[in-house]
Amino acid sequence: MNNKLANTSLLKLGIRFSVVFFIVAVIIKVFLSVISKDFSEYVKTSEFRNYIIVLALFSLVYGFLMARFQLKKHKKK
């Protein structure tokens, strides 16, 4: 398994981390929105659209940082 991580490119690993983080964050946001607000109306607002855009950008940055640190950690061993 360790050899598989060493052969994975930063791009692939970064995209994987980004997608997983984005999906989990969107699921949590949608779940909290369903509980607290009228969800069908909330989805149509610019607040929700801006939240999704910012979350996508943040998840890309977070995913690639985590991938870089993971590969760096693996190469130290």
N, CA, C and O atoms as a Tripos MOL2 file, in Angstrom:
@<TRIPOS>MOLECULE
protein
  308   307    77     0     0
PROTEIN
NO_CHARGES

@<TRIPOS>ATOM
      1 N           0.8240   -1.1960    0.0000 N.3       1 MET1
      2 CA          0.0000    0.0000    0.0000 C.3       1 MET1
      3 C           0.8650    1.2560    0.0000 C.2       1 MET1
      4 O           0.5350    2.2350   -0.6690 O.2       1 MET1
      5 N           1.9540    1.2360    0.7340 N.am      2 ASN2
      6 CA          2.8240    2.4050    0.7840 C.3       2 ASN2
      7 C           3.4320    2.7020   -0.5750 C.2       2 ASN2
      8 O           3.6080    3.8630   -0.9450 O.2       2 ASN2
      9 N           3.7530    1.6440   -1.3200 N.am      3 ASN3
     10 CA          4.3250    1.8290   -2.6470 C.3       3 ASN3
     11 C           3.2980    2.4600   -3.5910 C.2       3 ASN3
     12 O           3.6540    3.2410   -4.4730 O.2       3 ASN3
     13 N           2.0360    2.1170   -3.4010 N.am      4 LYS4
     14 CA          0.9730    2.6830   -4.2310 C.3       4 LYS4
     15 C           0.8650    4.1920   -4.0030 C.2       4 LYS4
     16 O           0.6580    4.9440   -4.9550 O.2       4 LYS4
     17 N           1.0010    4.6370   -2.7640 N.am      5 LEU5
     18 CA          0.9460    6.0640   -2.4620 C.3       5 LEU5
     19 C           2.1400    6.7910   -3.0630 C.2       5 LEU5
     20 O           2.0000    7.9170   -3.5420 O.2       5 LEU5
     21 N           3.2940    6.1730   -3.0450 N.am      6 ALA6
     22 CA          4.4980    6.7990   -3.5910 C.3       6 ALA6
     23 C           4.3820    6.9860   -5.1050 C.2       6 ALA6
     24 O           4.9640    7.9200   -5.6560 O.2       6 ALA6
     25 N           3.6500    6.1230   -5.7690 N.am      7 ASN7
     26 CA          3.5140    6.2020   -7.2180 C.3       7 ASN7
     27 C           2.3470    7.0780   -7.6720 C.2       7 ASN7
     28 O           2.2000    7.3350   -8.8670 O.2       7 ASN7
     29 N           1.5240    7.5360   -6.7440 N.am      8 THR8
     30 CA          0.3870    8.3820   -7.0820 C.3       8 THR8
     31 C           0.8680    9.8130   -7.2800 C.2       8 THR8
     32 O           1.6520   10.3250   -6.4810 O.2       8 THR8
     33 N           0.4020   10.4520   -8.3340 N.am      9 SER9
     34 CA          0.8290   11.8250   -8.6010 C.3       9 SER9
     35 C           0.1250   12.7950   -7.6580 C.2       9 SER9
     36 O          -0.9310   12.5010   -7.0990 O.2       9 SER9
     37 N           0.7380   13.9460   -7.5050 N.am     10 LEU10
     38 CA          0.1690   14.9930   -6.6520 C.3      10 LEU10
     39 C          -1.1910   15.4330   -7.1850 C.2      10 LEU10
     40 O          -2.1010   15.7170   -6.4060 O.2      10 LEU10
     41 N          -1.3300   15.4890   -8.4920 N.am     11 LEU11
     42 CA         -2.5950   15.9170   -9.1020 C.3      11 LEU11
     43 C          -3.7330   14.9550   -8.7530 C.2      11 LEU11
     44 O          -4.8030   15.3890   -8.3250 O.2      11 LEU11
     45 N          -3.5090   13.6710   -8.9310 N.am     12 LYS12
     46 CA         -4.5620   12.6860   -8.6350 C.3      12 LYS12
     47 C          -4.9190   12.6720   -7.1550 C.2      12 LYS12
     48 O          -6.0930   12.6500   -6.7860 O.2      12 LYS12
     49 N          -3.8940   12.6860   -6.3180 N.am     13 LEU13
     50 CA         -4.1440   12.6450   -4.8840 C.3      13 LEU13
     51 C          -4.8280   13.9250   -4.4140 C.2      13 LEU13
     52 O          -5.7150   13.8760   -3.5620 O.2      13 LEU13
     53 N          -4.4220   15.0700   -4.9620 N.am     14 GLY14
     54 CA         -5.0470   16.3400   -4.6060 C.3      14 GLY14
     55 C          -6.4980   16.3970   -5.0100 C.2      14 GLY14
     56 O          -7.3360   16.9010   -4.2620 O.2      14 GLY14
     57 N          -6.8070   15.8840   -6.1910 N.am     15 ILE15
     58 CA         -8.1980   15.8670   -6.6530 C.3      15 ILE15
     59 C          -9.0350   14.9460   -5.7800 C.2      15 ILE15
     60 O         -10.1790   15.2650   -5.4590 O.2      15 ILE15
     61 N          -8.4730   13.8100   -5.3940 N.am     16 ARG16
     62 CA         -9.2100   12.8810   -4.5170 C.3      16 ARG16
     63 C          -9.5390   13.5370   -3.1850 C.2      16 ARG16
     64 O         -10.6840   13.4950   -2.7350 O.2      16 ARG16
     65 N          -8.5320   14.1470   -2.5480 N.am     17 PHE17
     66 CA         -8.7710   14.8210   -1.2750 C.3      17 PHE17
     67 C          -9.7950   15.9410   -1.4380 C.2      17 PHE17
     68 O         -10.6760   16.1060   -0.5950 O.2      17 PHE17
     69 N          -9.6830   16.7040   -2.5110 N.am     18 SER18
     70 CA        -10.6000   17.8250   -2.7430 C.3      18 SER18
     71 C         -12.0370   17.3580   -2.9150 C.2      18 SER18
     72 O         -12.9570   17.9250   -2.3250 O.2      18 SER18
     73 N         -12.2230   16.3370   -3.7130 N.am     19 VAL19
     74 CA        -13.5750   15.8370   -3.9790 C.3      19 VAL19
     75 C         -14.2060   15.2760   -2.7120 C.2      19 VAL19
     76 O         -15.3770   15.5330   -2.4340 O.2      19 VAL19
     77 N         -13.4430   14.5170   -1.9490 N.am     20 VAL20
     78 CA        -13.9890   13.9400   -0.7200 C.3      20 VAL20
     79 C         -14.3620   15.0430    0.2700 C.2      20 VAL20
     80 O         -15.4400   15.0070    0.8630 O.2      20 VAL20
     81 N         -13.4750   16.0210    0.4480 N.am     21 PHE21
     82 CA        -13.7690   17.1210    1.3630 C.3      21 PHE21
     83 C         -14.9980   17.9010    0.8990 C.2      21 PHE21
     84 O         -15.8510   18.2460    1.7160 O.2      21 PHE21
     85 N         -15.0970   18.1800   -0.3940 N.am     22 PHE22
     86 CA        -16.2250   18.9340   -0.9380 C.3      22 PHE22
     87 C         -17.5340   18.1840   -0.7270 C.2      22 PHE22
     88 O         -18.5240   18.7760   -0.2980 O.2      22 PHE22
     89 N         -17.5480   16.9080   -1.0200 N.am     23 ILE23
     90 CA        -18.7810   16.1250   -0.8720 C.3      23 ILE23
     91 C         -19.2300   16.0660    0.5790 C.2      23 ILE23
     92 O         -20.4140   16.2380    0.8680 O.2      23 ILE23
     93 N         -18.3090   15.8280    1.4820 N.am     24 VAL24
     94 CA        -18.6670   15.7550    2.8990 C.3      24 VAL24
     95 C         -19.1900   17.1020    3.3910 C.2      24 VAL24
     96 O         -20.1890   17.1530    4.1090 O.2      24 VAL24
     97 N         -18.5220   18.1920    3.0080 N.am     25 ALA25
     98 CA        -18.9630   19.5200    3.4430 C.3      25 ALA25
     99 C         -20.3310   19.8820    2.8690 C.2      25 ALA25
    100 O         -21.1510   20.4830    3.5630 O.2      25 ALA25
    101 N         -20.5840   19.5270    1.6150 N.am     26 VAL26
    102 CA        -21.8910   19.8230    1.0130 C.3      26 VAL26
    103 C         -22.9840   19.0020    1.6850 C.2      26 VAL26
    104 O         -24.0730   19.5170    1.9390 O.2      26 VAL26
    105 N         -22.7120   17.7500    1.9710 N.am     27 ILE27
    106 CA        -23.7070   16.9130    2.6560 C.3      27 ILE27
    107 C         -24.0400   17.4950    4.0230 C.2      27 ILE27
    108 O         -25.2080   17.5390    4.4120 O.2      27 ILE27
    109 N         -23.0270   17.9390    4.7520 N.am     28 ILE28
    110 CA        -23.2740   18.5310    6.0680 C.3      28 ILE28
    111 C         -24.0820   19.8180    5.9280 C.2      28 ILE28
    112 O         -25.0290   20.0360    6.6820 O.2      28 ILE28
    113 N         -23.7200   20.6680    4.9760 N.am     29 LYS29
    114 CA        -24.4420   21.9370    4.7690 C.3      29 LYS29
    115 C         -25.8910   21.6820    4.3630 C.2      29 LYS29
    116 O         -26.8000   22.3360    4.8730 O.2      29 LYS29
    117 N         -26.1080   20.7510    3.4650 N.am     30 VAL30
    118 CA        -27.4740   20.4410    3.0250 C.3      30 VAL30
    119 C         -28.2890   19.8840    4.1870 C.2      30 VAL30
    120 O         -29.4500   20.2540    4.3640 O.2      30 VAL30
    121 N         -27.6970   19.0080    4.9690 N.am     31 PHE31
    122 CA        -28.3990   18.4330    6.1140 C.3      31 PHE31
    123 C         -28.7800   19.5170    7.1140 C.2      31 PHE31
    124 O         -29.9090   19.5410    7.6040 O.2      31 PHE31
    125 N         -27.8430   20.4140    7.4200 N.am     32 LEU32
    126 CA        -28.1570   21.4960    8.3570 C.3      32 LEU32
    127 C         -29.1840   22.4680    7.7820 C.2      32 LEU32
    128 O         -30.0070   23.0110    8.5190 O.2      32 LEU32
    129 N         -29.1370   22.6860    6.4890 N.am     33 SER33
    130 CA        -30.1070   23.5830    5.8550 C.3      33 SER33
    131 C         -31.5020   22.9940    5.8540 C.2      33 SER33
    132 O         -32.4800   23.7170    6.0440 O.2      33 SER33
    133 N         -31.6080   21.7050    5.6460 N.am     34 VAL34
    134 CA        -32.9190   21.0460    5.6650 C.3      34 VAL34
    135 C         -33.5420   21.1500    7.0530 C.2      34 VAL34
    136 O         -34.7520   21.3300    7.1920 O.2      34 VAL34
    137 N         -32.7090   21.0360    8.0640 N.am     35 ILE35
    138 CA        -33.2200   21.1050    9.4380 C.3      35 ILE35
    139 C         -33.6700   22.5210    9.7990 C.2      35 ILE35
    140 O         -34.7080   22.7010   10.4360 O.2      35 ILE35
    141 N         -32.8920   23.5210    9.3930 N.am     36 SER36
    142 CA        -33.1380   24.8610    9.9050 C.3      36 SER36
    143 C         -33.9620   25.7740    8.9930 C.2      36 SER36
    144 O         -34.5400   26.7470    9.4780 O.2      36 SER36
    145 N         -34.0340   25.4900    7.6910 N.am     37 LYS37
    146 CA        -34.6890   26.4180    6.7670 C.3      37 LYS37
    147 C         -35.5650   25.6630    5.7680 C.2      37 LYS37
    148 O         -35.5510   24.4340    5.7010 O.2      37 LYS37
    149 N         -36.3150   26.4260    5.0070 N.am     38 ASP38
    150 CA        -37.0520   25.8680    3.8760 C.3      38 ASP38
    151 C         -36.0330   25.6390    2.7620 C.2      38 ASP38
    152 O         -35.6150   26.5850    2.0950 O.2      38 ASP38
    153 N         -35.6410   24.4030    2.5660 N.am     39 PHE39
    154 CA        -34.5030   24.0830    1.7180 C.3      39 PHE39
    155 C         -34.7260   24.4510    0.2570 C.2      39 PHE39
    156 O         -33.8010   24.9290   -0.4000 O.2      39 PHE39
    157 N         -35.9090   24.2440   -0.2560 N.am     40 SER40
    158 CA        -36.1540   24.5330   -1.6770 C.3      40 SER40
    159 C         -35.9820   26.0210   -1.9770 C.2      40 SER40
    160 O         -35.5480   26.3820   -3.0710 O.2      40 SER40
    161 N         -36.3110   26.8730   -1.0370 N.am     41 GLU41
    162 CA        -36.1170   28.3150   -1.2230 C.3      41 GLU41
    163 C         -34.6610   28.7070   -0.9770 C.2      41 GLU41
    164 O         -34.1350   29.5870   -1.6570 O.2      41 GLU41
    165 N         -34.0160   28.0700   -0.0240 N.am     42 TYR42
    166 CA        -32.6360   28.4070    0.3210 C.3      42 TYR42
    167 C         -31.6680   28.0850   -0.8210 C.2      42 TYR42
    168 O         -30.7050   28.8200   -1.0430 O.2      42 TYR42
    169 N         -31.9180   27.0000   -1.5380 N.am     43 VAL43
    170 CA        -31.0460   26.6070   -2.6450 C.3      43 VAL43
    171 C         -31.0470   27.6560   -3.7500 C.2      43 VAL43
    172 O         -30.0510   27.8100   -4.4570 O.2      43 VAL43
    173 N         -32.1360   28.3680   -3.9020 N.am     44 LYS44
    174 CA        -32.2610   29.3720   -4.9600 C.3      44 LYS44
    175 C         -31.5690   30.6900   -4.6190 C.2      44 LYS44
    176 O         -31.4270   31.5440   -5.4940 O.2      44 LYS44
    177 N         -31.1430   30.8760   -3.3920 N.am     45 THR45
    178 CA        -30.5590   32.1490   -2.9830 C.3      45 THR45
    179 C         -29.1010   32.2660   -3.4210 C.2      45 THR45
    180 O         -28.4220   31.2730   -3.6840 O.2      45 THR45
    181 N         -28.6540   33.4990   -3.4870 N.am     46 SER46
    182 CA        -27.2530   33.7390   -3.8490 C.3      46 SER46
    183 C         -26.3250   33.3470   -2.7030 C.2      46 SER46
    184 O         -25.1560   33.0410   -2.9390 O.2      46 SER46
    185 N         -26.8160   33.3510   -1.4840 N.am     47 GLU47
    186 CA        -26.0100   32.9390   -0.3370 C.3      47 GLU47
    187 C         -25.5570   31.4810   -0.4920 C.2      47 GLU47
    188 O         -24.3940   31.1560   -0.2530 O.2      47 GLU47
    189 N         -26.4730   30.6250   -0.8860 N.am     48 PHE48
    190 CA        -26.1350   29.2140   -1.0730 C.3      48 PHE48
    191 C         -25.1610   29.0410   -2.2400 C.2      48 PHE48
    192 O         -24.2080   28.2680   -2.1420 O.2      48 PHE48
    193 N         -25.3950   29.7520   -3.3340 N.am     49 ARG49
    194 CA        -24.4990   29.6690   -4.4920 C.3      49 ARG49
    195 C         -23.0920   30.1430   -4.1280 C.2      49 ARG49
    196 O         -22.1060   29.5050   -4.4970 O.2      49 ARG49
    197 N         -23.0000   31.2520   -3.4080 N.am     50 ASN50
    198 CA        -21.6940   31.7540   -2.9800 C.3      50 ASN50
    199 C         -21.0100   30.7840   -2.0300 C.2      50 ASN50
    200 O         -19.7940   30.6020   -2.0920 O.2      50 ASN50
    201 N         -21.7860   30.1610   -1.1520 N.am     51 TYR51
    202 CA        -21.2290   29.1750   -0.2300 C.3      51 TYR51
    203 C         -20.6230   28.0050   -0.9970 C.2      51 TYR51
    204 O         -19.5290   27.5520   -0.6590 O.2      51 TYR51
    205 N         -21.2950   27.5200   -2.0010 N.am     52 ILE52
    206 CA        -20.8030   26.3940   -2.7880 C.3      52 ILE52
    207 C         -19.5390   26.7870   -3.5600 C.2      52 ILE52
    208 O         -18.6010   25.9950   -3.6470 O.2      52 ILE52
    209 N         -19.5050   27.9910   -4.1170 N.am     53 ILE53
    210 CA        -18.3300   28.4450   -4.8600 C.3      53 ILE53
    211 C         -17.1200   28.5640   -3.9390 C.2      53 ILE53
    212 O         -16.0350   28.0840   -4.2670 O.2      53 ILE53
    213 N         -17.3070   29.2020   -2.7870 N.am     54 VAL54
    214 CA        -16.2060   29.3480   -1.8310 C.3      54 VAL54
    215 C         -15.7650   27.9860   -1.3110 C.2      54 VAL54
    216 O         -14.5700   27.7400   -1.1420 O.2      54 VAL54
    217 N         -16.7140   27.1110   -1.0590 N.am     55 LEU55
    218 CA        -16.3760   25.7670   -0.5950 C.3      55 LEU55
    219 C         -15.5840   24.9990   -1.6430 C.2      55 LEU55
    220 O         -14.6570   24.2670   -1.2960 O.2      55 LEU55
    221 N         -15.9260   25.1470   -2.9040 N.am     56 ALA56
    222 CA        -15.1810   24.4680   -3.9730 C.3      56 ALA56
    223 C         -13.7450   24.9730   -4.0350 C.2      56 ALA56
    224 O         -12.8130   24.1790   -4.1600 O.2      56 ALA56
    225 N         -13.5610   26.2760   -3.9490 N.am     57 LEU57
    226 CA        -12.2060   26.8330   -3.9600 C.3      57 LEU57
    227 C         -11.4050   26.3920   -2.7360 C.2      57 LEU57
    228 O         -10.2390   26.0140   -2.8480 O.2      57 LEU57
    229 N         -12.0390   26.4460   -1.5810 N.am     58 PHE58
    230 CA        -11.3600   26.0240   -0.3550 C.3      58 PHE58
    231 C         -11.0090   24.5460   -0.4030 C.2      58 PHE58
    232 O          -9.9230   24.1560    0.0280 O.2      58 PHE58
    233 N         -11.9060   23.7190   -0.9170 N.am     59 SER59
    234 CA        -11.6250   22.2860   -0.9660 C.3      59 SER59
    235 C         -10.4830   21.9800   -1.9310 C.2      59 SER59
    236 O          -9.7160   21.0470   -1.6930 O.2      59 SER59
    237 N         -10.3540   22.7460   -3.0190 N.am     60 LEU60
    238 CA         -9.2180   22.5580   -3.9210 C.3      60 LEU60
    239 C          -7.9070   22.8790   -3.2180 C.2      60 LEU60
    240 O          -6.9490   22.1110   -3.3040 O.2      60 LEU60
    241 N          -7.8620   24.0030   -2.5290 N.am     61 VAL61
    242 CA         -6.6500   24.3790   -1.8000 C.3      61 VAL61
    243 C          -6.3440   23.3550   -0.7190 C.2      61 VAL61
    244 O          -5.2090   22.8960   -0.5940 O.2      61 VAL61
    245 N          -7.3430   23.0030    0.0520 N.am     62 TYR62
    246 CA         -7.1650   22.0360    1.1330 C.3      62 TYR62
    247 C          -6.7200   20.6760    0.5940 C.2      62 TYR62
    248 O          -5.8210   20.0470    1.1540 O.2      62 TYR62
    249 N          -7.3410   20.2310   -0.4780 N.am     63 GLY63
    250 CA         -7.0090   18.9260   -1.0430 C.3      63 GLY63
    251 C          -5.5780   18.8430   -1.5250 C.2      63 GLY63
    252 O          -4.8950   17.8510   -1.2700 O.2      63 GLY63
    253 N          -5.1100   19.8780   -2.2260 N.am     64 PHE64
    254 CA         -3.7430   19.8460   -2.7270 C.3      64 PHE64
    255 C          -2.7160   20.0320   -1.6160 C.2      64 PHE64
    256 O          -1.6290   19.4590   -1.6820 O.2      64 PHE64
    257 N          -3.0460   20.8280   -0.5930 N.am     65 LEU65
    258 CA         -2.1400   20.9340    0.5480 C.3      65 LEU65
    259 C          -2.0230   19.6040    1.2840 C.2      65 LEU65
    260 O          -0.9240   19.1840    1.6480 O.2      65 LEU65
    261 N          -3.1400   18.9520    1.4980 N.am     66 MET66
    262 CA         -3.1210   17.6580    2.1820 C.3      66 MET66
    263 C          -2.3690   16.6200    1.3550 C.2      66 MET66
    264 O          -1.6310   15.8040    1.9070 O.2      66 MET66
    265 N          -2.5480   16.6440    0.0570 N.am     67 ALA67
    266 CA         -1.8380   15.6950   -0.8060 C.3      67 ALA67
    267 C          -0.3350   15.9460   -0.7510 C.2      67 ALA67
    268 O           0.4590   15.0100   -0.6670 O.2      67 ALA67
    269 N           0.0450   17.2210   -0.7990 N.am     68 ARG68
    270 CA          1.4680   17.5490   -0.7470 C.3      68 ARG68
    271 C           2.0860   17.0970    0.5710 C.2      68 ARG68
    272 O           3.1680   16.5090    0.5770 O.2      68 ARG68
    273 N           1.4110   17.3660    1.6870 N.am     69 PHE69
    274 CA          1.9220   16.9540    2.9880 C.3      69 PHE69
    275 C           1.9460   15.4330    3.1270 C.2      69 PHE69
    276 O           2.8650   14.8790    3.7310 O.2      69 PHE69
    277 N           0.9560   14.7670    2.5780 N.am     70 GLN70
    278 CA          0.9100   13.3030    2.6550 C.3      70 GLN70
    279 C           2.0660   12.6940    1.8700 C.2      70 GLN70
    280 O           2.7180   11.7670    2.3490 O.2      70 GLN70
    281 N           2.3240   13.2060    0.6710 N.am     71 LEU71
    282 CA          3.4400   12.6900   -0.1190 C.3      71 LEU71
    283 C           4.7750   13.0270    0.5270 C.2      71 LEU71
    284 O           5.7020   12.2170    0.5030 O.2      71 LEU71
    285 N           4.8760   14.2180    1.1050 N.am     72 LYS72
    286 CA          6.1070   14.6090    1.7870 C.3      72 LYS72
    287 C           6.3580   13.7110    2.9990 C.2      72 LYS72
    288 O           7.4880   13.2890    3.2420 O.2      72 LYS72
    289 N           5.3140   13.4250    3.7460 N.am     73 LYS73
    290 CA          5.4130   12.5560    4.9160 C.3      73 LYS73
    291 C           5.8290   11.1510    4.4950 C.2      73 LYS73
    292 O           6.6420   10.5090    5.1600 O.2      73 LYS73
    293 N           5.2690   10.6830    3.3950 N.am     74 HIS74
    294 CA          5.5720    9.3400    2.9160 C.3      74 HIS74
    295 C           7.0220    9.2340    2.4440 C.2      74 HIS74
    296 O           7.6610    8.1990    2.6380 O.2      74 HIS74
    297 N           7.5420   10.2840    1.8320 N.am     75 LYS75
    298 CA          8.9010   10.2490    1.3190 C.3      75 LYS75
    299 C           9.9370   10.3140    2.4300 C.2      75 LYS75
    300 O          11.0680    9.8650    2.2440 O.2      75 LYS75
    301 N           9.5670   10.8720    3.5950 N.am     76 LYS76
    302 CA         10.4870   10.9160    4.7310 C.3      76 LYS76
    303 C          10.7560    9.5280    5.2900 C.2      76 LYS76
    304 O          11.8510    9.2510    5.7800 O.2      76 LYS76
    305 N           9.7640    8.6610    5.2170 N.am     77 LYS77
    306 CA          9.8940    7.3160    5.8070 C.3      77 LYS77
    307 C          10.7750    6.4430    5.0100 C.2      77 LYS77
    308 O          10.9870    5.2850    5.3700 O.2      77 LYS77
@<TRIPOS>BOND
     1     1     2 1
     2     2     3 1
     3     3     4 2
     4     3     5 am
     5     5     6 1
     6     6     7 1
     7     7     8 2
     8     7     9 am
     9     9    10 1
    10    10    11 1
    11    11    12 2
    12    11    13 am
    13    13    14 1
    14    14    15 1
    15    15    16 2
    16    15    17 am
    17    17    18 1
    18    18    19 1
    19    19    20 2
    20    19    21 am
    21    21    22 1
    22    22    23 1
    23    23    24 2
    24    23    25 am
    25    25    26 1
    26    26    27 1
    27    27    28 2
    28    27    29 am
    29    29    30 1
    30    30    31 1
    31    31    32 2
    32    31    33 am
    33    33    34 1
    34    34    35 1
    35    35    36 2
    36    35    37 am
    37    37    38 1
    38    38    39 1
    39    39    40 2
    40    39    41 am
    41    41    42 1
    42    42    43 1
    43    43    44 2
    44    43    45 am
    45    45    46 1
    46    46    47 1
    47    47    48 2
    48    47    49 am
    49    49    50 1
    50    50    51 1
    51    51    52 2
    52    51    53 am
    53    53    54 1
    54    54    55 1
    55    55    56 2
    56    55    57 am
    57    57    58 1
    58    58    59 1
    59    59    60 2
    60    59    61 am
    61    61    62 1
    62    62    63 1
    63    63    64 2
    64    63    65 am
    65    65    66 1
    66    66    67 1
    67    67    68 2
    68    67    69 am
    69    69    70 1
    70    70    71 1
    71    71    72 2
    72    71    73 am
    73    73    74 1
    74    74    75 1
    75    75    76 2
    76    75    77 am
    77    77    78 1
    78    78    79 1
    79    79    80 2
    80    79    81 am
    81    81    82 1
    82    82    83 1
    83    83    84 2
    84    83    85 am
    85    85    86 1
    86    86    87 1
    87    87    88 2
    88    87    89 am
    89    89    90 1
    90    90    91 1
    91    91    92 2
    92    91    93 am
    93    93    94 1
    94    94    95 1
    95    95    96 2
    96    95    97 am
    97    97    98 1
    98    98    99 1
    99    99   100 2
   100    99   101 am
   101   101   102 1
   102   102   103 1
   103   103   104 2
   104   103   105 am
   105   105   106 1
   106   106   107 1
   107   107   108 2
   108   107   109 am
   109   109   110 1
   110   110   111 1
   111   111   112 2
   112   111   113 am
   113   113   114 1
   114   114   115 1
   115   115   116 2
   116   115   117 am
   117   117   118 1
   118   118   119 1
   119   119   120 2
   120   119   121 am
   121   121   122 1
   122   122   123 1
   123   123   124 2
   124   123   125 am
   125   125   126 1
   126   126   127 1
   127   127   128 2
   128   127   129 am
   129   129   130 1
   130   130   131 1
   131   131   132 2
   132   131   133 am
   133   133   134 1
   134   134   135 1
   135   135   136 2
   136   135   137 am
   137   137   138 1
   138   138   139 1
   139   139   140 2
   140   139   141 am
   141   141   142 1
   142   142   143 1
   143   143   144 2
   144   143   145 am
   145   145   146 1
   146   146   147 1
   147   147   148 2
   148   147   149 am
   149   149   150 1
   150   150   151 1
   151   151   152 2
   152   151   153 am
   153   153   154 1
   154   154   155 1
   155   155   156 2
   156   155   157 am
   157   157   158 1
   158   158   159 1
   159   159   160 2
   160   159   161 am
   161   161   162 1
   162   162   163 1
   163   163   164 2
   164   163   165 am
   165   165   166 1
   166   166   167 1
   167   167   168 2
   168   167   169 am
   169   169   170 1
   170   170   171 1
   171   171   172 2
   172   171   173 am
   173   173   174 1
   174   174   175 1
   175   175   176 2
   176   175   177 am
   177   177   178 1
   178   178   179 1
   179   179   180 2
   180   179   181 am
   181   181   182 1
   182   182   183 1
   183   183   184 2
   184   183   185 am
   185   185   186 1
   186   186   187 1
   187   187   188 2
   188   187   189 am
   189   189   190 1
   190   190   191 1
   191   191   192 2
   192   191   193 am
   193   193   194 1
   194   194   195 1
   195   195   196 2
   196   195   197 am
   197   197   198 1
   198   198   199 1
   199   199   200 2
   200   199   201 am
   201   201   202 1
   202   202   203 1
   203   203   204 2
   204   203   205 am
   205   205   206 1
   206   206   207 1
   207   207   208 2
   208   207   209 am
   209   209   210 1
   210   210   211 1
   211   211   212 2
   212   211   213 am
   213   213   214 1
   214   214   215 1
   215   215   216 2
   216   215   217 am
   217   217   218 1
   218   218   219 1
   219   219   220 2
   220   219   221 am
   221   221   222 1
   222   222   223 1
   223   223   224 2
   224   223   225 am
   225   225   226 1
   226   226   227 1
   227   227   228 2
   228   227   229 am
   229   229   230 1
   230   230   231 1
   231   231   232 2
   232   231   233 am
   233   233   234 1
   234   234   235 1
   235   235   236 2
   236   235   237 am
   237   237   238 1
   238   238   239 1
   239   239   240 2
   240   239   241 am
   241   241   242 1
   242   242   243 1
   243   243   244 2
   244   243   245 am
   245   245   246 1
   246   246   247 1
   247   247   248 2
   248   247   249 am
   249   249   250 1
   250   250   251 1
   251   251   252 2
   252   251   253 am
   253   253   254 1
   254   254   255 1
   255   255   256 2
   256   255   257 am
   257   257   258 1
   258   258   259 1
   259   259   260 2
   260   259   261 am
   261   261   262 1
   262   262   263 1
   263   263   264 2
   264   263   265 am
   265   265   266 1
   266   266   267 1
   267   267   268 2
   268   267   269 am
   269   269   270 1
   270   270   271 1
   271   271   272 2
   272   271   273 am
   273   273   274 1
   274   274   275 1
   275   275   276 2
   276   275   277 am
   277   277   278 1
   278   278   279 1
   279   279   280 2
   280   279   281 am
   281   281   282 1
   282   282   283 1
   283   283   284 2
   284   283   285 am
   285   285   286 1
   286   286   287 1
   287   287   288 2
   288   287   289 am
   289   289   290 1
   290   290   291 1
   291   291   292 2
   292   291   293 am
   293   293   294 1
   294   294   295 1
   295   295   296 2
   296   295   297 am
   297   297   298 1
   298   298   299 1
   299   299   300 2
   300   299   301 am
   301   301   302 1
   302   302   303 1
   303   303   304 2
   304   303   305 am
   305   305   306 1
   306   306   307 1
   307   307   308 2
@<TRIPOS>SUBSTRUCTURE
     1 MET1         2 RESIDUE 1 A MET
     2 ASN2         6 RESIDUE 1 A ASN
     3 ASN3        10 RESIDUE 1 A ASN
     4 LYS4        14 RESIDUE 1 A LYS
     5 LEU5        18 RESIDUE 1 A LEU
     6 ALA6        22 RESIDUE 1 A ALA
     7 ASN7        26 RESIDUE 1 A ASN
     8 THR8        30 RESIDUE 1 A THR
     9 SER9        34 RESIDUE 1 A SER
    10 LEU10       38 RESIDUE 1 A LEU
    11 LEU11       42 RESIDUE 1 A LEU
    12 LYS12       46 RESIDUE 1 A LYS
    13 LEU13       50 RESIDUE 1 A LEU
    14 GLY14       54 RESIDUE 1 A GLY
    15 ILE15       58 RESIDUE 1 A ILE
    16 ARG16       62 RESIDUE 1 A ARG
    17 PHE17       66 RESIDUE 1 A PHE
    18 SER18       70 RESIDUE 1 A SER
    19 VAL19       74 RESIDUE 1 A VAL
    20 VAL20       78 RESIDUE 1 A VAL
    21 PHE21       82 RESIDUE 1 A PHE
    22 PHE22       86 RESIDUE 1 A PHE
    23 ILE23       90 RESIDUE 1 A ILE
    24 VAL24       94 RESIDUE 1 A VAL
    25 ALA25       98 RESIDUE 1 A ALA
    26 VAL26      102 RESIDUE 1 A VAL
    27 ILE27      106 RESIDUE 1 A ILE
    28 ILE28      110 RESIDUE 1 A ILE
    29 LYS29      114 RESIDUE 1 A LYS
    30 VAL30      118 RESIDUE 1 A VAL
    31 PHE31      122 RESIDUE 1 A PHE
    32 LEU32      126 RESIDUE 1 A LEU
    33 SER33      130 RESIDUE 1 A SER
    34 VAL34      134 RESIDUE 1 A VAL
    35 ILE35      138 RESIDUE 1 A ILE
    36 SER36      142 RESIDUE 1 A SER
    37 LYS37      146 RESIDUE 1 A LYS
    38 ASP38      150 RESIDUE 1 A ASP
    39 PHE39      154 RESIDUE 1 A PHE
    40 SER40      158 RESIDUE 1 A SER
    41 GLU41      162 RESIDUE 1 A GLU
    42 TYR42      166 RESIDUE 1 A TYR
    43 VAL43      170 RESIDUE 1 A VAL
    44 LYS44      174 RESIDUE 1 A LYS
    45 THR45      178 RESIDUE 1 A THR
    46 SER46      182 RESIDUE 1 A SER
    47 GLU47      186 RESIDUE 1 A GLU
    48 PHE48      190 RESIDUE 1 A PHE
    49 ARG49      194 RESIDUE 1 A ARG
    50 ASN50      198 RESIDUE 1 A ASN
    51 TYR51      202 RESIDUE 1 A TYR
    52 ILE52      206 RESIDUE 1 A ILE
    53 ILE53      210 RESIDUE 1 A ILE
    54 VAL54      214 RESIDUE 1 A VAL
    55 LEU55      218 RESIDUE 1 A LEU
    56 ALA56      222 RESIDUE 1 A ALA
    57 LEU57      226 RESIDUE 1 A LEU
    58 PHE58      230 RESIDUE 1 A PHE
    59 SER59      234 RESIDUE 1 A SER
    60 LEU60      238 RESIDUE 1 A LEU
    61 VAL61      242 RESIDUE 1 A VAL
    62 TYR62      246 RESIDUE 1 A TYR
    63 GLY63      250 RESIDUE 1 A GLY
    64 PHE64      254 RESIDUE 1 A PHE
    65 LEU65      258 RESIDUE 1 A LEU
    66 MET66      262 RESIDUE 1 A MET
    67 ALA67      266 RESIDUE 1 A ALA
    68 ARG68      270 RESIDUE 1 A ARG
    69 PHE69      274 RESIDUE 1 A PHE
    70 GLN70      278 RESIDUE 1 A GLN
    71 LEU71      282 RESIDUE 1 A LEU
    72 LYS72      286 RESIDUE 1 A LYS
    73 LYS73      290 RESIDUE 1 A LYS
    74 HIS74      294 RESIDUE 1 A HIS
    75 LYS75      298 RESIDUE 1 A LYS
    76 LYS76      302 RESIDUE 1 A LYS
    77 LYS77      306 RESIDUE 1 A LYS
